[in-house]
Amino acid sequence: MNEVHDGAMELPLVVGVDGSEPSLRAVDWAADEAVLREVPLRLVHASLWEWYEGAAPAEDLGKPSEKVLADGIVDGAAGRARARQPDLKVSTEVLAEEPQYALVREGRHASALVLGSRGRGGIAELLLGSVSLTVAAYATCPVIVLRGRQGKQAETVTHGRILLGVGEEAHGPAAVRFAFEEAQRRGAVLEAVRAWRCPAHESTGHPLLAVEPARLHEQRAAETLQAALDDVAADYPSVEVRRRTVEGPARKALLDASATADLVVVAARRQKQTFGLQLGRVAHTLLHHSACPVAVVPQQRS
């Protein structure tokens, strides 16, 4: 259940846990984040244990053995969160259903969802698990996936920088505001990046004749960046903002910059009555390869 604070309903920060090291790192990170946000932490484990176990009870406990395991997973995660943040309000839930469906539904009543990136060594460890990818594609709240270093515990903030990828102006006001809020909570610098490219048909073989088209595209990128930020910046006067336009693919620019950021924020378009993963190329690439946690913020479209 959500906690009540000063007469208002607080939306908890929800973490999907499965007992793996990536999910436990997500618990660490989310515990710190919940304290910054001053909201409760909710730990959710979902699996189809009833389908596989039926009514076979665990010895001496009268419960299916997978249910006992699930209870142990959330209890262990809750203990870890309380050890890290003793004053944090923590609740747990075990759900007998597909994890991605359960977490998308949990996101309807969450301030954000936090997930680990699931891999099993080698190349697989670099790629995002299917549950995290599906939740990031469909959740109606921000989804934060813990990318980056693979130690046993989540690291504390070290760079003091929130990275924001600014796409088309109409696609990302929610992401812009989310990035400002994260920077304000941490006392961090907000670095906003807008990538631009000059189409080949607008340039010529002579480098001097290609300058004007490139300059025009760079100017348009700067104007788009300024417009996206100006709508929100006035509400966060304490946040230091650094604007940067970069020539080249947005995916590469943000991946490179993620090496020295604490969080990278991008928008994801949500289109009504549309099937398939609703993630653009930039968000998809970052979720697989970013060197720091990635926040995907949904932007509803008609």
Secondary structure, DSSP 8 states (H G I E B T S, - for coil): ---EETTEE---EEEE--SSHHHHHHHHHHHHHHHHHT--EEEEEE--HHHHHTT-B-TTT-SBHHHHHHHHHHHHHHHHHHHHSTT--EEEEEESS-HHHHHHHHGGG-SEEEEE----SGGGGGS--HHHHHHHHH-SS-EEEE-S---SS-----S-EEEEE--SGGG-HHHHHHHHHHHHHHT-EEEEEEEE---GGG--SSGGGGHHHHHHHHHHHHHHHHHHHHHHHTT-TT--EEEEEEES-HHHHHHHHGGG-SEEEEEEEEETT--S----HHHHHHHHH-SS-EEEEEEEE-
